[in-house]
């Protein structure tokens, strides 16, 4: 019997801008002007979508003032729902061909060559591009994953050698192969995403997580399909390491729960999707640091708080952890003292 005819999907509207900058805002009045000005200064056809997530410190007034001055700034106001909900609101409203996420307490580097980058991305059908970021206070630059791009970045920013930037386009699979050779961190704000890549693959942030939501999002974006990936040796982003920021409240017991839950969601994602063996391996390997981070920090809490984490310390999880430890030893020659502490935490729970 022939398949029933399906109604055609509505055509996606043509992008109105080259790029949409999505800026979730919650009580960052002190830093917000610098953030917005760093985006406004970029020479590219753009829109800025700032999502005021229930701020109470005057951030809303700062946004309103900027929106009066620049017609490409759009403000979405909502009750406090968390950064994931704010970013999702931005994704749904985005009218740019590409999307870039900027946290409102951070800022962009000067004169990023967005025009050339987006032109190359369009010509080569690149779904995701990635640049560099620097820890603003420590002035530490995190090197790229691709070896030749890393060599150029080291020469330009480390050795201060005058050098043109290196751009390399590879398959997403090859990029992940290189990524596994270095310490993986999500670095959401160093990526340029093609908007259709997010829309076609149903990529949104998990609104049930307040921590590790960016790691979950980036891993899904990297593994949802095969695509062309671009990495460049140019600095994109200054990350302000705020000790009072949500991302840095790592002693919060909720952050431990969210790291465990993000890891579990990625394992469920790998099971639900019709993915090949290589992709399932990438998901397991890239999500393993979530597990290790949660396990490593869990042993620093008192007895009562540790007891609330007992549900995660299963034999199944211990087997996964052992695979991760082996992977770190084989790929990175890593022998950390923390491995022994985590193994002991499992033994205490599993042998009782």
C-alpha positions in Angstrom: 0.0 0.0 0.0 1.5 3.4 -0.9 2.3 5.7 1.9 -0.2 8.3 2.8 0.7 11.7 1.4 2.0 14.0 4.0 1.2 17.7 4.2 4.2 19.7 3.1 6.2 21.4 5.9 5.8 25.1 6.0 8.7 26.8 4.3 11.2 28.4 6.7 11.4 32.1 6.4 14.5 33.5 4.7 17.0 34.9 7.3 16.7 38.6 7.7 20.2 39.0 9.1 23.5 37.4 8.7 23.8 36.5 12.4 21.7 36.7 15.6 23.5 37.2 18.9 21.5 35.7 21.7 22.2 37.3 25.1 20.5 35.8 28.2 20.4 38.5 31.0 19.9 38.0 34.7 21.2 40.6 37.2 24.4 41.5 35.3 23.9 45.3 35.2 27.5 45.9 36.2 28.8 44.2 33.0 25.9 44.5 30.6 27.0 47.7 28.8 30.4 46.3 27.9 28.9 43.1 26.7 26.4 44.8 24.4 28.9 47.4 23.1 31.4 44.6 22.2 28.6 43.0 20.0 27.4 46.3 18.5 31.0 47.1 17.4 31.2 44.0 15.2 31.1 44.8 11.5 28.4 42.4 10.3 24.6 42.6 9.5 23.2 41.5 12.9 20.4 41.4 15.4 20.9 41.2 19.1 18.2 39.3 21.0 18.6 40.1 24.7 16.4 38.0 27.0 15.8 39.6 30.4 15.2 36.6 32.7 13.5 38.5 35.5 16.4 40.8 36.4 15.9 42.9 39.6 19.1 45.0 39.5 18.5 47.5 36.8 19.6 45.3 33.9 16.2 45.8 32.3 16.7 49.6 32.2 20.1 49.2 30.6 18.6 47.0 27.9 15.8 49.5 27.3 18.2 52.3 26.8 20.3 50.3 24.3 17.2 49.3 22.4 16.2 52.9 22.0 19.5 53.7 20.4 19.8 50.6 18.1 16.9 49.2 16.1 18.6 45.8 15.7 18.4 45.1 19.4 15.3 43.1 20.4 14.3 42.6 24.1 12.4 39.6 25.3 11.2 39.9 29.0 10.2 36.9 31.0 9.9 35.8 34.6 12.9 34.1 35.9 13.1 30.6 34.3 16.9 30.1 34.1 19.5 30.5 31.3 18.3 27.5 29.3 14.8 28.9 28.9 16.2 32.3 28.1 18.5 30.9 25.3 15.6 28.8 24.0 13.5 31.9 23.7 16.3 33.5 21.7 16.7 30.5 19.4 12.9 30.5 18.6 13.0 34.3 17.8 16.2 34.3 15.9 16.0 35.8 12.4 19.7 35.4 11.5 21.2 32.7 9.3 23.7 32.0 12.1 23.4 32.1 15.9 26.0 33.1 18.4 25.5 32.8 22.2 27.0 35.5 24.4 26.7 35.5 28.2 25.8 39.0 29.5 28.7 39.2 31.9 31.3 38.4 29.2 32.3 40.3 26.0 33.5 39.7 22.4 37.0 40.4 21.1 37.4 43.4 18.8 37.1 43.1 15.0 36.2 39.5 14.6 36.2 38.8 10.9 32.6 37.6 10.9 32.0 38.7 7.3 34.8 36.4 5.9 33.9 33.6 8.3 30.2 33.5 7.4 31.0 33.7 3.7 33.3 30.7 4.0 30.7 28.9 6.1 28.0 29.5 3.4 30.4 28.5 0.6 31.5 25.2 2.3 28.2 24.4 3.9 29.6 24.6 7.4 27.1 24.0 10.2 29.3 25.0 13.2 32.4 27.2 13.4 34.6 27.6 16.5 37.2 30.2 17.6 39.2 30.8 20.7 38.3 32.2 24.1 40.4 33.7 26.9 39.9 33.6 30.6 39.8 37.4 31.1 41.3 37.7 34.5 44.1 35.1 34.1 44.6 36.0 30.4 44.8 32.3 29.6 43.8 31.2 26.0 42.4 27.7 25.5 44.0 26.2 22.4 41.9 24.7 19.6 41.5 21.0 19.0 42.8 20.8 15.4 46.6 20.6 15.5 47.5 23.1 12.7 45.0 25.6 14.1 46.4 25.2 17.6 50.0 25.8 16.2 48.9 29.1 14.6 47.0 30.2 17.7 50.1 29.4 19.9 52.3 31.5 17.6 49.9 34.5 17.4 48.8 34.7 21.1 51.6 32.8 22.9 54.7 33.7 21.1 53.3 37.0 19.8 54.4 36.2 16.2 52.8 38.3 13.4 50.9 35.7 11.6 47.7 35.3 9.5 45.0 33.2 11.1 44.6 29.6 10.1 41.2 28.3 9.0 40.5 24.6 8.7 37.4 22.8 7.6 37.0 19.2 8.5 34.2 16.6 9.0 32.5 16.7 12.4 33.7 13.2 12.9 37.4 14.1 12.4 37.0 17.1 14.7 35.7 14.9 17.5 38.6 12.6 17.0 40.9 15.5 17.6 38.7 16.8 20.5 39.2 13.5 22.3 42.9 14.1 22.4 42.5 17.2 24.6 40.5 18.0 27.6 36.9 18.6 26.4 35.0 21.6 27.7 31.7 22.8 26.2 32.8 26.5 25.5 29.3 27.2 24.1 30.3 30.9 23.5 33.1 30.1 21.1 30.8 28.5 18.5 28.9 30.0 15.6 25.9 27.7 14.8 24.0 27.7 11.6 20.4 28.4 12.6 19.0 25.7 10.4 21.3 23.1 12.0 19.7 23.9 15.3 16.1 23.9 13.9 16.4 20.9 11.7 17.8 18.8 14.6 15.5 20.1 17.3 18.4 21.4 19.3 17.3 23.4 22.4 18.7 23.7 25.9 17.3 21.4 28.7 15.3 23.7 30.9 15.4 21.3 33.8 19.1 21.8 34.2 20.7 25.0 35.6 24.2 23.5 35.4 25.9 21.6 32.6 23.1 22.5 30.2 25.7 24.0 27.8 27.7 20.7 27.7 24.6 18.7 26.9 23.7 21.2 24.1 27.1 21.3 22.5 27.5 17.5 22.5 24.1 17.0 20.9 25.0 19.7 18.3 28.2 17.9 17.5 26.7 14.4 17.3 23.2 14.8 15.9 24.3 14.3 12.3 27.5 14.5 10.2 28.4 17.9 8.9 31.3 20.2 8.0 33.0 21.9 10.9 35.3 25.0 10.8 37.9 25.9 13.4 39.9 29.2 13.3 42.9 30.4 15.3 41.3 33.8 16.0 40.2 34.9 19.4 36.4 35.4 19.7 35.5 35.7 23.3 36.5 37.0 26.7 35.2 34.8 29.5 34.8 36.6 32.8 35.4 34.1 35.6 32.9 35.4 38.2 33.0 33.7 41.5 29.4 34.7 42.2 28.2 33.5 38.8 26.0 30.4 38.5 28.5 28.5 36.4 31.1 28.9 39.1 29.1 27.9 42.1 30.6 24.4 41.8 30.2 23.6 45.5 26.4 23.8 45.1 25.0 20.3 45.6 22.5 21.0 42.8 25.3 21.4 40.4 26.4 17.8 41.2 22.9 16.5 40.6 22.7 18.4 37.3 26.0 17.0 36.1 24.9 13.5 36.9 21.5 14.1 35.2 23.1 15.7 32.1 25.3 12.6 31.8 22.2 10.3 32.1 20.3 12.4 29.5 23.2 12.0 27.0 23.2 8.2 27.5 19.5 8.1 26.9 19.9 10.3 23.9 22.5 7.8 22.5 20.0 5.0 23.0 17.0 6.7 21.6 18.6 8.0 18.4 19.5 5.7 15.5 23.2 6.4 15.7 26.1 4.5 14.3 28.7 2.9 16.6 31.3 5.7 16.1 28.8 8.4 17.1 27.7 6.5 20.2 31.4 6.3 21.2 31.8 10.0 20.7 28.8 10.7 22.9 30.1 8.4 25.6 33.7 9.9 25.5 32.6 13.5 25.3 30.1 13.1 28.1 32.4 11.2 30.4 34.0 14.4 31.9 30.5 15.4 33.1 30.5 12.1 35.1 34.0 12.5 36.4 33.4 16.2 37.4 30.4 15.1 39.4 32.1 12.2 41.0 35.3 14.1 41.8 33.4 16.9 43.5 30.9 14.6 45.3 33.6 13.3 47.6 34.2 16.8 49.0 30.8 17.1 50.6 29.7 16.1 54.1 27.9 12.9 54.9 24.4 14.3 54.7 24.9 15.8 51.3 26.8 12.8 50.0 23.9 10.6 51.1 21.6 12.5 48.7 23.9 11.4 45.9 23.8 7.7 46.7 21.3 6.9 44.0 23.9 7.7 41.3 26.6 5.3 42.7 25.4 2.2 40.9 27.4 -0.8 39.6 26.4 0.2 36.1 27.8 3.7 36.6 31.0 2.3 38.1 31.6 0.2 35.0 31.1 3.3 32.8 33.5 5.2 35.1 36.2 2.5 34.7 35.9 2.8 31.0 36.4 6.6 31.2 39.4 6.2 33.5 40.9 3.7 31.0 40.2 6.1 28.1 42.0 8.9 29.9 45.0 6.8 30.5 45.2 5.5 26.9 44.4 8.8 25.1 46.0 11.4 27.4 48.4 9.4 29.5 46.5 10.8 32.5 47.1 9.2 35.9 45.2 11.4 38.4 45.1 11.0 42.2 41.4 11.8 41.9 40.8 8.5 40.2 41.6 6.6 43.4 39.3 8.9 45.4 36.4 8.2 43.1 37.0 4.5 43.1 37.0 4.5 46.9 33.7 6.4 46.9 32.2 3.7 44.8 33.6 0.9 47.0 32.1 2.4 50.2 28.6 2.5 48.7 28.6 -0.7 46.6 30.1 -2.9 49.4 27.9 -1.7 52.2 
